[in-house]
Amino acid sequence: KSEPASAVAKWARGRKLLLEEDPEGARTEFSSALAGIDSASFPYLYARVGLYLTHTLEDADTLAARTLYSVLPVFIQARDSMRVVETLYSLNALHGNVWDTPTQRDYLAEAERYVPSSRPLLRDMMRLNVLGLERDCDDNPTHYLHILDSLRRDKGMLERVPPAGVMV
């Protein structure tokens, strides 16, 4: 076990098969890639391959749920906010919940917390998306206005993401 180069090649073939709409072939490649990775030595790679494997499994598959719940902490620890969102979305879909506007807002706001401070543009863009979703939610318009008001003091964000200035 622990052949990361071989696993990455199988993962890439699986991704290509997934794009070509061959989920069974992709599942075979992803499963083979997982079998060649030591999850303790390469937890992030194992989690990424596992996440893609879940895209090839049936919606109600218990393996998909177990895999998603096991990879989420790895992505959180790695501060990979995009994979956190993707995993949360997959969990939401797996359980048959609707990825409605308030749910998107809450999940993206949660994922924003895991963006490293060294990536201020990504964090600001995610915050802008959350702000747009906040605007679309009818549950508390006053909260949205307070957020807009607080952003006026965040000159860095207004400079890095010009659409935020227009929105504010």
Residue, then its C-alpha position, 0 to 999 in steps of 0.5 A: k500500500s501507499e503508492p501515491a503516484s499510482a493512486v493519483a493516476k487512477w484518480a485522474r483516469g476516474r475523473k476523466l471517466l466521470l466527465e465522460e459519464d461513465p460512473e461505473g468505470a470511474r467507480t472502479e478507478f476510484s476504488s482502485a486508487l483508494a486501495g493503493i493509498d494509506s489513509a494515515s500517511f496521505p489523509y488528504l489524498y485519501a479524502r479527495v479520492g473518497l469524495y470523488l468516489t461518492h459521486t459514483l455511488e447510489d444516492a442512498d448508499t450507506l458507503a457514500a454517507r460513511t465516506l462523506y462523514s469521514v472526509l469532512p474533518v480532513f478537509i476542515q483540518a486542511r482548511d480546504s473551504m471548497r471541499v468543505v462546501e462540496t462535502l456539505y452539499s453532497l451530504n445535504a443531497l444524500h439525505g434528501n434535503v433541499w439545498d435552499t437559499p438559507t442552507q446555502r448561506d449557512y454552509l458557505a458562511e461555515a466554510e468561510r471560516y476554514v479559508p486560510s488568512s493567507r487567502p484574503l481574496l478567496r475569503d472576501m469572495m466567499r463573504l460576498n456570496v454569503l452576503g448575496l444569499e443573505r439578501d435573498c433570504d426573507d427570514n431577517p432583512t435587518h441582519y442583512l442591513h447590519i452586515l452591509d453597514s459593517l462592510r463599509r468599514d472593511k476597506g480591504m474587502l471593498e478594494r479586493v472585491p469591487p462588486a462588494g463596494v457596489m453592493v454596499 
